[in-house]
Amino acid sequence: MTRTRANGQSRKAGLPPGTLVHIGRQRVEKTVLTVIDYSETALDEIVLKSPEECRKYLTPKTVTWINLTGLHETETIAKLGAIYGIHPLVLEDVCNTGHRPKTEELGGYLFVVAKMIYRAPGNDHILAEQVSLILGDHFVISFQEVEGDVFDTIRNRIRSAKGRIRTMGADYLAYALLDAIVDNYFAVLEDLGDRVESLQEDVVERPEPETLQEIRRLKSDMIFLRKNLWPVRELVGGLEKSESPLIARDLKPYLRDLYEHAVQVIDTVDTLREMLSAAMEMYMSSVSNRMNEVMRVLTVIATIFIPLTFIVGVYGMNFQRMPELGWRWGYPSVWVVMALASAGMIAYFRRRRWM
């Protein structure tokens, strides 16, 4: 879960394909394995002590949701994969948190990689957590990097038997998890949209250097979001067009709706990027206009003082025979001339609307 390049990529150099190496940062102290096993009339929810306990949920009579939090204990992931017949290359991708969102069909199961986006606690940075899903005939296995997710509504719907989730299969559960991830994108983008609109007002009213820094920070967030969210459209589109028997035909309308939401997310990101580009242009224009105003005022002041400087310079020369120096009213006359010259220039500037 990071905004930078995944750590530990070099540790895979020279290792055989399928070797499980956690690439990323360890975010939890210990891997936690939970199971929600349900049918229309029954529900079983427990925390497992070891992957071996999953064997009792291999029966196809119920739908089983296995969630593993923490990817650094590769032995646990390997044991879980062995129980459900997951290919080592898929488990290798699970442990690599730097993958882009994608979907793959591999025999008796589907492998999906998505990104869960959220605000970092205590600051305004946007972070992405990789969530891997494996959809089987009657089970869904989800792999997460850290505790805390956007799936609480799904868990509550299963516990309370609200909606159709308890009457549908594992494919609907996988759809519901993806739908929760995409819906959370809207919450993050809505917050960013409010910040962008507030920023546009600041650009117009008080363009300060801090405003420029905020624009650059938000543009960086937009690039980060576009990189992680753009492949989601391809991911959902691939599931919608998939002919896998694991995806029931009744699920196609839901996937089509999810695809439309993914497209809307991309459009929103592009719109916010354009708004930030416009805010940057407005900022540069505002700063340029303020600079022009300052330069105009300084130019007017300098222009007014040019004839005054000339007059003072003439009568500041050390010649002995200057008739005006002997006049009784010479000094006041010079002041009157300078005042009239200044007033005349100011009146001229106002008439030309230079002031």
VOBA-1610 file (N, C-alpha, C; in pm, whole numbers, padded with zeros to 5 digits, always signed):
BEGIN
Met+00086-00118+00000Met+00000+00000+00000Met+00089+00123+00000Thr+00116+00171-00118Thr+00210+00280-00128Thr+00188+00356-00257Arg+00237+00480-00261Arg+00227+00559-00382Arg+00354+00551-00463Thr+00452+00485-00412Thr+00579+00472-00482Thr+00592+00332-00539Arg+00701+00309-00610Arg+00725+00178-00668Arg+00734+00073-00559Ala+00678-00043-00586Ala+00675-00149-00485Ala+00816-00186-00442Asn+00831-00210-00311Asn+00962-00246-00257Asn+00990-00394-00277Gly+01117-00430-00295Gly+01157-00570-00298Gly+01148-00636-00432Gln+01124-00562-00539Gln+01115-00623-00671Gln+01245-00696-00707Ser+01358-00642-00664Ser+01486-00703-00696Ser+01505-00839-00628Arg+01427-00867-00523Arg+01443-00995-00453Arg+01397-01113-00538Lys+01320-01086-00645Lys+01272-01194-00730Lys+01374-01232-00837Ala+01478-01150-00852Ala+01574-01175-00958Ala+01637-01313-00942Gly+01630-01394-01048Gly+01693-01526-01048Gly+01609-01636-00987Leu+01495-01605-00926Leu+01412-01708-00864Leu+01322-01773-00968Pro+01286-01899-00950Pro+01199-01968-01045Pro+01060-01904-01047Pro+00991-01908-01163Pro+00854-01857-01169Pro+00764-01929-01069Gly+00678-01853-01006Gly+00588-01911-00906Gly+00641-01907-00765Thr+00763-01857-00746Thr+00818-01844-00611Thr+00750-01728-00540Leu+00697-01755-00423Leu+00621-01652-00352Leu+00716-01560-00276Val+00718-01435-00319Val+00797-01331-00253Val+00707-01210-00235His+00693-01166-00111His+00609-01049-00086His+00681-00924-00135Ile+00618-00854-00229Ile+00673-00729-00282Ile+00581-00617-00238Gly+00629-00537-00148Gly+00551-00430-00088Gly+00597-00409+00054Arg+00522-00332+00129Arg+00556-00303+00267Arg+00466-00383+00361Gln+00526-00438+00465Gln+00447-00510+00564Gln+00365-00410+00644Arg+00232-00424+00638Arg+00143-00326+00701Arg+00075-00379+00826Val+00078-00509+00847Val+00017-00567+00967Val+00119-00660+01031Glu+00102-00679+01160Glu+00198-00762+01234Glu+00181-00909+01201Lys+00057-00952+01185Lys+00031-01095+01162Lys-00082-01112+01063Thr-00071-01214+00982Thr-00177-01244+00885Thr-00301-01294+00957Val-00417-01240+00914Val-00545-01278+00974Val-00632-01342+00866Leu-00688-01457+00898Leu-00769-01533+00803Leu-00910-01547+00859Thr-01007-01492+00787Thr-01146-01498+00832Thr-01231-01567+00726Val-01342-01626+00771Val-01433-01697+00682Val-01575-01656+00713Ile-01651-01627+00607Ile-01796-01612+00617Ile-01856-01714+00522Asp-01918-01815+00579Asp-01980-01923+00501Asp-02131-01913+00518Tyr-02203-01906+00406Tyr-02347-01879+00418Tyr-02425-01948+00308Ser-02551-01961+00339Ser-02650-02005+00241Ser-02774-01920+00267Glu-02883-01952+00205Glu-03004-01872+00224Glu-03057-01883+00366Thr-03029-01995+00432Thr-03086-02018+00565Thr-02981-02030+00676Ala-02852-02033+00641Ala-02748-02056+00742Ala-02634-01956+00724Leu-02564-01933+00837Leu-02451-01839+00835Leu-02348-01884+00938Asp-02222-01887+00896Asp-02112-01923+00985Asp-01998-01824+00960Glu-01957-01753+01064Glu-01852-01652+01051Glu-01751-01672+01163Ile-01626-01703+01126Ile-01524-01730+01227Ile-01389-01677+01179Val-01295-01669+01275Val-01156-01637+01245Val-01078-01768+01253Leu-01008-01803+01146Leu-00936-01930+01141Leu-00797-01917+01202Lys-00754-02026+01264Lys-00619-02029+01321Lys-00515-02072+01219Ser-00557-02149+01118Ser-00464-02197+01016Ser-00542-02220+00887Pro-00475-02218+00772Pro-00545-02244+00646Pro-00607-02383+00638Glu-00554-02478+00713Glu-00607-02615+00708Glu-00755-02620+00747Glu-00800-02526+00828Glu-00939-02525+00870Glu-01034-02493+00756Cys-00979-02445+00643Cys-01064-02412+00529Cys-01118-02537+00459Arg-01057-02651+00485Arg-01097-02773+00414Arg-01243-02810+00440Lys-01292-02778+00557Lys-01431-02815+00586Lys-01531-02729+00510Tyr-01481-02622+00443Tyr-01571-02537+00366Tyr-01562-02566+00216Leu-01504-02678+00180Leu-01492-02713+00038Leu-01623-02764-00020Thr-01722-02787+00063Thr-01850-02836+00014Thr-01919-02731-00073Pro-01978-02772-00184Pro-02044-02676-00273Pro-02186-02639-00229Lys-02227-02680-00110Lys-02364-02652-00066Lys-02381-02509-00018Thr-02273-02441+00015Thr-02280-02303+00063Thr-02183-02217-00018Val-02194-02087+00004Val-02099-01991-00054Val-02001-01951+00055Thr-01873-01959+00025Thr-01768-01931+00124Thr-01687-01811+00081Trp-01676-01715+00172Trp-01592-01597+00149Trp-01475-01604+00247Ile-01358-01626+00194Ile-01236-01631+00274Ile-01159-01501+00252Asn-01128-01433+00359Asn-01055-01307+00348Asn-00924-01320+00425Leu-00813-01292+00356Leu-00680-01297+00417Leu-00624-01156+00421Thr-00588-01109+00540Thr-00531-00975+00558Thr-00384-00989+00598Gly-00296-00928+00518Gly-00153-00938+00541Gly-00089-01035+00443Leu-00002-00984+00357Leu+00055-01066+00250Leu+00199-01106+00274His+00253-01072+00390His+00395-01099+00413His+00421-01244+00454Glu+00320-01314+00505Glu+00337-01454+00542Glu+00304-01541+00421Thr+00404-01558+00336Thr+00382-01630+00210Thr+00351-01779+00231Glu+00396-01836+00341Glu+00365-01977+00367Glu+00215-01998+00384Thr+00150-01905+00452Thr+00005-01915+00471Thr-00066-01906+00337Ile-00021-01813+00251Ile-00082-01799+00119Ile-00060-01925+00036Ala+00059-01984+00046Ala+00088-02106-00030Ala-00002-02222+00016Lys-00022-02236+00147Lys-00108-02343+00198Lys-00252-02323+00153Leu-00298-02198+00158Leu-00435-02169+00115Leu-00451-02199-00034Gly-00350-02163-00112Gly-00355-02191-00255Gly-00354-02339-00285Ala-00281-02416-00207Ala-00276-02561-00229Ala-00412-02625-00201Ile-00481-02577-00099Ile-00611-02633-00063Ile-00712-02610-00175Tyr-00709-02491-00236Tyr-00808-02457-00338Tyr-00755-02473-00481Gly-00635-02529-00495Gly-00583-02555-00629Gly-00549-02431-00708Ile-00494-02331-00642Ile-00459-02206-00709Ile-00317-02218-00766His-00299-02177-00888His-00170-02188-00955His-00065-02101-00885Pro+00058-02149-00871Pro+00163-02070-00805Pro+00187-01932-00869Leu+00171-01921-01002Leu+00189-01791-01066Leu+00083-01691-01022Val-00037-01740-00997Val-00143-01652-00946Val-00110-01607-00804Leu-00064-01700-00721Leu-00026-01665-00584Leu+00092-01568-00585Glu+00181-01584-00683Glu+00293-01491-00696Glu+00242-01350-00725Asp+00140-01338-00811Asp+00082-01207-00840Asp+00009-01151-00718Val-00049-01239-00638Val-00116-01193-00515Val-00016-01125-00422Cys+00102-01184-00411Cys+00203-01130-00319Cys+00270-01005-00373Asn+00259-00980-00502Asn+00320-00862-00564Asn+00216-00750-00566Thr+00233-00652-00479Thr+00132-00546-00464Thr+00148-00435-00568Gly+00236-00453-00665Gly+00256-00349-00766Gly+00182-00375-00895His+00092-00472-00899His+00021-00504-01023His-00087-00400-01053Arg-00111-00379-01182Arg-00224-00296-01224Arg-00351-00380-01221Pro-00468-00317-01207Pro-00594-00392-01208Pro-00608-00477-01334Lys-00652-00600-01315Lys-00665-00692-01429Lys-00757-00807-01390Thr-00793-00886-01490Thr-00871-01008-01466Thr-00817-01118-01557Glu-00811-01240-01505Glu-00759-01355-01580Glu-00850-01475-01554Glu-00872-01552-01659Glu-00947-01677-01647Glu-00848-01793-01648Leu-00852-01872-01541Leu-00757-01983-01529Leu-00833-02109-01490Gly-00880-02178-01589Gly-00944-02306-01563Gly-01068-02294-01476Gly-01059-02347-01355Gly-01175-02353-01269Gly-01195-02231-01182Tyr-01126-02122-01207Tyr-01146-02002-01125Tyr-01104-01878-01203Leu-01148-01763-01153Leu-01113-01633-01211Leu-01025-01558-01111Phe-00927-01488-01164Phe-00836-01411-01080Phe-00853-01264-01116Val-00881-01181-01013Val-00907-01038-01033Val-00817-00959-00939Val-00754-00858-00994Val-00674-00764-00915Val-00737-00626-00927Ala-00768-00563-00814Ala-00827-00428-00813Ala-00749-00342-00713Lys-00776-00213-00718Lys-00713-00119-00627Lys-00820-00050-00542Met-00801-00057-00411Met-00891+00011-00318Met-00828+00146-00284Ile-00898+00254-00315Ile-00846+00390-00300Ile-00907+00453-00175Tyr-00825+00524-00099Tyr-00876+00593+00018Tyr-00778+00702+00061Arg-00825+00791+00147Arg-00742+00899+00200Arg-00657+00846+00313Ala-00531+00888+00315Ala-00440+00847+00422Ala-00480+00916+00552Pro-00480+00843+00664Pro-00515+00906+00792Pro-00416+01016+00829Gly-00471+01131+00866Gly-00386+01240+00915Gly-00330+01331+00808Asn-00353+01302+00678Asn-00307+01392+00574Asn-00399+01379+00453Asp-00368+01455+00348Asp-00456+01461+00231Asp-00410+01371+00118His-00311+01288+00141His-00261+01203+00034His-00360+01092+00002Ile-00363+01054-00126Ile-00446+00944-00172Ile-00358+00819-00181Leu-00404+00710-00121Leu-00329+00585-00122Leu-00411+00477-00191Ala-00340+00377-00241Ala-00405+00264-00308Ala-00360+00135-00242Glu-00455+00049-00213Glu-00425-00084-00158Glu-00469-00189-00258Gln-00382-00284-00286Gln-00417-00390-00380Gln-00509-00491-00313Val-00616-00524-00382Val-00710-00627-00338Val-00719-00732-00448Ser-00683-00854-00415Ser-00689-00964-00512Ser-00807-01054-00478Leu-00881-01093-00581Leu-00998-01179-00563Leu-00981-01304-00649Ile-01015-01418-00592Ile-01018-01544-00666Ile-01160-01599-00657Leu-01225-01606-00771Leu-01363-01654-00777Leu-01366-01798-00825Gly-01417-01886-00739Gly-01433-02026-00774Gly-01579-02062-00788Asp-01607-02190-00794Asp-01744-02237-00817Asp-01837-02197-00704His-01791-02207-00583His-01876-02171-00468His-01799-02092-00363Phe-01690-02034-00401Phe-01609-01961-00303Phe-01547-01836-00367Val-01516-01741-00279Val-01440-01621-00316Val-01331-01604-00212Ile-01207-01591-00258Ile-01095-01565-00169Ile-01044-01423-00198Ser-01040-01340-00094Ser-00990-01203-00110Ser-00862-01187-00029Phe-00768-01118-00089Phe-00638-01092-00025Phe-00621-00941-00011Gln-00593-00896+00112Gln-00576-00754+00138Gln-00442-00728+00207Glu-00394-00605+00193Glu-00267-00569+00255Glu-00282-00529+00400Val-00390-00459+00434Val-00406-00404+00569Val-00547-00431+00619Glu-00564-00413+00748Glu-00696-00421+00808Glu-00776-00295+00773Gly-00906-00312+00767Gly-00991-00199+00732Gly-01012-00195+00582Asp-01140-00195+00540Asp-01170-00196+00398Asp-01307-00132+00377Val-01357-00148+00255Val-01488-00091+00220Val-01594-00199+00211Phe-01567-00315+00271Phe-01655-00431+00257Phe-01749-00450+00376Asp-01751-00357+00470Asp-01838-00374+00587Asp-01985-00381+00547Thr-02024-00303+00445Thr-02164-00308+00402Thr-02199-00446+00347Ile-02103-00510+00279Ile-02127-00644+00227Ile-02142-00742+00342Arg-02056-00731+00442Arg-02064-00821+00558Arg-02198-00803+00630Asn-02241-00679+00644Asn-02369-00654+00713Asn-02486-00709+00633Arg-02480-00697+00501Arg-02588-00753+00419Arg-02593-00904+00430Ile-02477-00968+00441Ile-02476-01114+00457Ile-02531-01152+00594Arg-02488-01080+00697Arg-02533-01113+00833Arg-02683-01092+00850Ser-02734-00986+00794Ser-02876-00954+00813Ser-02965-01016+00706Ala-02904-01083+00606Ala-02979-01146+00497Ala-03063-01046+00420Lys-03013-00922+00408Lys-03083-00820+00331Lys-03042-00828+00185Gly-03138-00795+00099Gly-03108-00800-00043Gly-03106-00943-00094Arg-03039-00962-00207Arg-03038-01093-00271Arg-02906-01167-00253Ile-02815-01112-00174Ile-02681-01171-00170Ile-02681-01312-00112Arg-02771-01340-00015Arg-02774-01473+00046Arg-02840-01575-00046Thr-02911-01527-00147Thr-02979-01619-00239Thr-02902-01638-00369Met-02793-01565-00385Met-02714-01573-00508Met-02586-01652-00483Gly-02510-01673-00592Gly-02391-01755-00582Gly-02266-01674-00553Ala-02152-01741-00566Ala-02024-01677-00537Ala-01993-01567-00638Asp-02044-01580-00761Asp-02018-01476-00860Asp-02081-01343-00820Tyr-02199-01349-00758Tyr-02263-01226-00711Tyr-02183-01165-00595Leu-02126-01250-00509Leu-02043-01200-00400Leu-01921-01127-00455Ala-01856-01185-00556Ala-01741-01118-00617Ala-01781-00986-00679Tyr-01898-00985-00746Tyr-01949-00859-00803Tyr-01973-00756-00694Ala-02033-00799-00582Ala-02063-00706-00472Ala-01934-00645-00415Leu-01828-00725-00405Leu-01701-00672-00356Leu-01643-00568-00451Leu-01647-00598-00581Leu-01598-00502-00680Leu-01684-00377-00682Asp-01813-00395-00667Asp-01904-00280-00665Asp-01875-00189-00546Ala-01843-00248-00431Ala-01809-00168-00313Ala-01680-00090-00336Ile-01583-00152-00403Ile-01457-00083-00433Ile-01482+00036-00525Val-01560+00013-00632Val-01587+00121-00728Val-01670+00232-00664Asp-01769+00195-00583Asp-01850+00298-00516Asp-01765+00385-00425Asn-01663+00326-00365Asn-01575+00406-00279Asn-01495+00507-00360Tyr-01471+00477-00489Tyr-01403+00574-00575Tyr-01482+00705-00580Phe-01615+00693-00588Phe-01698+00813-00596Phe-01685+00899-00470Ala-01676+00832-00354Ala-01661+00908-00229Ala-01529+00985-00228Val-01421+00921-00272Val-01291+00987-00277Val-01293+01101-00379Leu-01352+01076-00497Leu-01355+01178-00602Leu-01446+01295-00563Glu-01553+01267-00489Glu-01639+01375-00443Glu-01563+01469-00350Asp-01484+01412-00261Asp-01404+01494-00170Asp-01300+01574-00249Leu-01236+01511-00346Leu-01139+01582-00428Leu-01207+01692-00510Gly-01328+01664-00558Gly-01401+01766-00634Gly-01429+01889-00551Asp-01467+01869-00423Asp-01490+01985-00334Asp-01361+02065-00314Arg-01250+01995-00303Arg-01122+02065-00285Arg-01084+02143-00410Val-01111+02084-00527Val-01078+02153-00652Val-01164+02278-00669Glu-01294+02269-00638Glu-01380+02386-00649Glu-01338+02495-00551Ser-01305+02457-00429Ser-01256+02556-00332Ser-01126+02618-00380Leu-01043+02538-00443Leu-00916+02588-00494Leu-00937+02689-00606Gln-01035+02666-00691Gln-01064+02760-00798Gln-01107+02895-00742Glu-01184+02894-00635Glu-01223+03020-00571Glu-01101+03092-00514Asp-01010+03017-00453Asp-00888+03078-00398Asp-00802+03138-00509Val-00799+03071-00624Val-00718+03121-00736Val-00769+03257-00782Val-00902+03272-00784Val-00961+03398-00831Val-00946+03508-00726Glu-00970+03474-00597Glu-00973+03576-00494Glu-00837+03607-00434Arg-00757+03505-00408Arg-00628+03527-00341Arg-00526+03424-00389Pro-00470+03445-00506Pro-00369+03350-00558Pro-00237+03365-00484Glu-00210+03273-00393Glu-00087+03275-00314Glu+00002+03157-00355Pro+00130+03161-00318Pro+00218+03047-00349Pro+00166+02915-00295Glu+00099+02920-00178Glu+00043+02797-00123Glu-00065+02738-00215Thr-00136+02827-00284Thr-00238+02781-00378Thr-00175+02702-00491Leu-00062+02751-00541Leu+00008+02680-00648Leu+00057+02544-00600Gln+00105+02535-00478Gln+00150+02408-00424Gln+00034+02309-00413Glu-00083+02360-00373Glu-00200+02273-00362Glu-00244+02224-00500Ile-00236+02309-00601Ile-00271+02267-00737Ile-00178+02155-00783Arg-00050+02173-00759Arg+00046+02069-00800Arg+00022+01939-00724Arg-00011+01948-00596Arg-00036+01828-00518Arg-00160+01754-00571Leu-00264+01830-00603Leu-00385+01768-00655Leu-00363+01711-00795Lys-00284+01776-00876Lys-00254+01722-01009Lys-00178+01590-00995Ser-00090+01583-00898Ser-00020+01457-00873Ser-00118+01348-00830Asp-00216+01384-00745Asp-00319+01287-00704Asp-00400+01240-00824Met-00432+01331-00916Met-00511+01294-01033Met-00435+01196-01123Ile-00305+01221-01140Ile-00224+01129-01219Ile-00221+00991-01153Phe-00205+00991-01021Phe-00203+00865-00946Phe-00336+00791-00958Leu-00447+00865-00947Leu-00578+00802-00957Leu-00603+00748-01098Arg-00568+00826-01198Arg-00591+00782-01335Arg-00513+00654-01364Lys-00391+00646-01312Lys-00308+00527-01334Lys-00373+00404-01272Asn-00435+00420-01156Asn-00491+00305-01085Asn-00636+00276-01121Leu-00709+00376-01171Leu-00851+00357-01197Leu-00881+00329-01344Trp-00798+00377-01433Trp-00826+00356-01575Trp-00837+00207-01610Pro-00749+00117-01560Pro-00762-00025-01596Pro-00887-00092-01540Val-00954-00028-01444Val-01074-00090-01386Val-01182-00107-01491Arg-01190-00013-01584Arg-01289-00025-01691Arg-01264-00150-01774Glu-01138-00177-01808Glu-01104-00297-01883Glu-01133-00422-01800Leu-01104-00413-01670Leu-01128-00527-01580Leu-01276-00566-01581Val-01363-00467-01556Val-01507-00497-01550Val-01560-00535-01687Gly-01509-00469-01792Gly-01552-00505-01926Gly-01516-00648-01961Gly-01398-00693-01916Gly-01359-00831-01939Gly-01449-00930-01868Leu-01490-00897-01746Leu-01583-00985-01674Leu-01719-00988-01741Glu-01764-00872-01791Glu-01895-00867-01856Glu-01898-00951-01983Lys-01788-00949-02057Lys-01782-01023-02184Lys-01737-01168-02165Ser-01700-01204-02043Ser-01649-01338-02019Ser-01757-01444-02041Glu-01717-01554-02097Glu-01808-01668-02117Glu-01780-01779-02016Ser-01712-01744-01909Ser-01680-01843-01807Ser-01808-01895-01741Pro-01817-02024-01717Pro-01935-02079-01648Pro-01945-02032-01503Leu-01838-01973-01452Leu-01842-01923-01314Leu-01927-01796-01302Ile-01954-01729-01412Ile-02034-01607-01410Ile-02169-01638-01474Ala-02272-01635-01394Ala-02406-01666-01441Ala-02457-01557-01536Arg-02544-01597-01625Arg-02600-01500-01719Arg-02681-01393-01646Asp-02744-01432-01534Asp-02822-01335-01459Asp-02736-01222-01402Leu-02605-01245-01394Leu-02516-01144-01337Leu-02474-01038-01441Lys-02494-01064-01567Lys-02449-00973-01672Lys-02504-00831-01657Pro-02634-00813-01628Pro-02683-00675-01611Pro-02613-00600-01497Tyr-02579-00671-01390Tyr-02510-00606-01279Tyr-02368-00566-01321Leu-02301-00652-01395Leu-02167-00619-01444Leu-02172-00503-01543Arg-02279-00498-01623Arg-02293-00387-01717Arg-02312-00256-01642Asp-02389-00260-01536Asp-02406-00140-01454Asp-02275-00100-01387Leu-02199-00200-01341Leu-02069-00172-01280Leu-01973-00112-01382Tyr-01981-00158-01505Tyr-01897-00103-01612Tyr-01930+00045-01633Glu-02058+00078-01633Glu-02097+00219-01649Glu-02044+00303-01534His-02045+00248-01414His-01989+00322-01300His-01839+00343-01318Ala-01770+00241-01368Ala-01626+00256-01390Ala-01598+00363-01494Val-01678+00367-01601Val-01662+00472-01703Val-01688+00609-01642Gln-01789+00618-01557Gln-01819+00745-01492Gln-01704+00791-01401Val-01640+00695-01336Val-01525+00728-01251Val-01413+00788-01336Ile-01383+00725-01449Ile-01278+00775-01537Ile-01313+00915-01588Asp-01440+00935-01627Asp-01482+01067-01675Asp-01466+01172-01566Thr-01498+01135-01443Thr-01484+01229-01332Thr-01338+01266-01309Val-01251+01166-01315Val-01107+01194-01299Val-01058+01287-01408Asp-01099+01261-01533Asp-01056+01347-01643Asp-01111+01488-01627Thr-01235+01499-01580Thr-01294+01632-01557Thr-01216+01709-01451Leu-01182+01642-01342Leu-01107+01708-01236Leu-00968+01748-01284Arg-00907+01666-01369Arg-00776+01702-01424Arg-00787+01828-01509Glu-00894+01837-01590Glu-00913+01956-01672Glu-00939+02079-01585Met-01015+02061-01478Met-01042+02173-01387Met-00913+02221-01321Leu-00825+02128-01285Leu-00697+02166-01225Leu-00607+02238-01326Ser-00610+02191-01451Ser-00533+02259-01555Ser-00585+02401-01574Ala-00718+02415-01574Ala-00777+02549-01585Ala-00741+02635-01464Ala-00739+02573-01345Ala-00702+02648-01224Ala-00556+02694-01231Met-00470+02608-01286Met-00331+02647-01303Met-00319+02766-01397Glu-00392+02763-01508Glu-00389+02875-01602Glu-00445+03002-01538Met-00553+02986-01459Met-00610+03101-01390Met-00510+03159-01291Tyr-00438+03071-01222Tyr-00339+03119-01125Tyr-00230+03199-01196Met-00178+03143-01305Met-00073+03214-01378Met-00124+03347-01432Ser-00249+03348-01481Ser-00307+03472-01532Ser-00326+03574-01420Ser-00373+03526-01302Ser-00394+03617-01189Ser-00263+03676-01141Val-00160+03590-01133Val-00029+03641-01090Val+00025+03740-01192Ser+00006+03709-01321Ser+00052+03800-01425Ser-00023+03932-01419Asn-00155+03927-01396Asn-00233+04050-01387Asn-00191+04133-01267Arg-00166+04067-01154Arg-00120+04141-01036Arg+00015+04205-01062Met+00103+04133-01130Met+00232+04190-01164Met+00218+04309-01259Asn+00126+04297-01355Asn+00102+04408-01447Asn+00048+04530-01374Glu-00041+04508-01276Glu-00094+04620-01198Glu+00018+04689-01122Val+00105+04609-01060Val+00216+04667-00984Val+00308+04745-01078Met+00339+04686-01192Met+00428+04753-01287Met+00364+04881-01341Arg+00232+04879-01362Arg+00166+05000-01411Arg+00173+05112-01308Val+00149+05077-01181Val+00157+05180-01076Val+00299+05236-01067Leu+00398+05147-01070Leu+00537+05193-01063Leu+00574+05278-01184Thr+00523+05240-01302Thr+00551+05317-01423Thr+00489+05456-01416Val+00366+05464-01366Val+00301+05595-01352Val+00378+05683-01255Ile+00418+05627-01142Ile+00494+05704-01043Ile+00626+05752-01102Ala+00695+05660-01172Ala+00823+05699-01232Ala+00803+05806-01340Thr+00694+05794-01419Thr+00668+05892-01524Thr+00639+06029-01466Ile+00565+06034-01357Ile+00535+06162-01293Ile+00662+06229-01242Phe+00755+06151-01193Phe+00876+06208-01135Phe+00983+06243-01240Ile+00966+06202-01363Ile+01065+06235-01465Ile+01076+06386-01486Pro+00964+06461-01513Pro+00980+06608-01528Pro+01023+06676-01399Leu+00979+06621-01285Leu+01020+06681-01158Leu+01170+06665-01138Thr+01219+06550-01173Thr+01363+06527-01162Thr+01440+06619-01257Phe+01383+06641-01377Phe+01449+06731-01473Phe+01458+06873-01418Ile+01346+06923-01361Ile+01345+07059-01308Ile+01444+07072-01192Val+01439+06976-01101Val+01531+06980-00986Val+01676+06971-01035Gly+01698+06890-01138Gly+01834+06877-01190Gly+01885+07005-01252Val+01798+07076-01323Val+01840+07203-01385Val+01881+07305-01281Tyr+01796+07321-01180Tyr+01826+07424-01079Tyr+01921+07373-00969Gly+01964+07252-00986Gly+02067+07202-00894Gly+02208+07220-00948Met+02220+07274-01070Met+02353+07296-01128Met+02422+07414-01061Asn+02552+07405-01047Asn+02630+07506-00974Asn+02685+07616-01067Phe+02596+07681-01140Phe+02636+07797-01220Phe+02612+07924-01139Gln+02700+08024-01157Gln+02687+08150-01081Gln+02579+08240-01139Arg+02564+08240-01272Arg+02469+08332-01333Arg+02345+08255-01380Met+02251+08232-01293Met+02120+08175-01322Met+02017+08274-01274Pro+01949+08347-01366Pro+01860+08458-01327Pro+01755+08416-01224Glu+01700+08294-01239Glu+01591+08254-01149Glu+01636+08243-01004Leu+01766+08220-00984Leu+01815+08206-00847Leu+01807+08337-00770Gly+01804+08449-00846Gly+01796+08579-00778Gly+01656+08631-00762Trp+01557+08563-00817Trp+01420+08610-00804Trp+01371+08592-00659Arg+01285+08686-00622Arg+01231+08679-00486Arg+01136+08560-00471Trp+01055+08534-00577Trp+00957+08425-00574Trp+01005+08304-00657Gly+01133+08292-00677Gly+01185+08183-00760Gly+01158+08044-00700Tyr+01188+08030-00571Tyr+01170+07898-00507Tyr+01024+07854-00506Pro+00929+07944-00462Pro+00788+07902-00467Pro+00741+07877-00610Ser+00795+07951-00705Ser+00752+07932-00844Ser+00789+07794-00895Val+00908+07748-00857Val+00948+07613-00899Val+00854+07508-00841Trp+00814+07525-00717Trp+00720+07431-00655Trp+00584+07432-00726Val+00539+07552-00765Val+00411+07562-00836Val+00420+07491-00971Val+00531+07514-01041Val+00548+07449-01172Val+00550+07297-01157Met+00622+07249-01057Met+00629+07104-01037Met+00493+07047-00999Ala+00416+07120-00915Ala+00283+07074-00876Ala+00189+07071-00995Leu+00195+07176-01079Leu+00109+07180-01198Leu+00146+07069-01295Ala+00276+07043-01311Ala+00318+06936-01401Ala+00269+06800-01352Ser+00280+06778-01222Ser+00232+06650-01166Ser+00082+06636-01181Ala+00007+06742-01149Ala-00139+06738-01160Ala-00182+06717-01304Gly-00115+06783-01396Gly-00149+06767-01537Gly-00126+06625-01586Met-00017+06565-01545Met+00011+06428-01587Met-00087+06330-01525Ile-00121+06352-01398Ile-00218+06264-01333Ile-00354+06274-01402Ala-00396+06397-01438Ala-00523+06415-01508Ala-00519+06347-01645Tyr-00406+06355-01712Tyr-00393+06291-01843Tyr-00400+06139-01830Phe-00334+06084-01728Phe-00337+05939-01707Phe-00478+05891-01674Arg-00550+05969-01594Arg-00687+05929-01560Arg-00776+05933-01683Arg-00758+06033-01766Arg-00841+06044-01886Arg-00816+05927-01982Arg-00691+05880-01986Arg-00658+05765-02070Arg-00684+05631-01998Arg-00733+05639-01875Arg-00766+05521-01793Arg-00642+05436-01768Trp-00532+05502-01748Trp-00410+05432-01708Trp-00396+05423-01557Met-00485+05493-01491Met-00484+05491-01343Met-00624+05453-01294
//
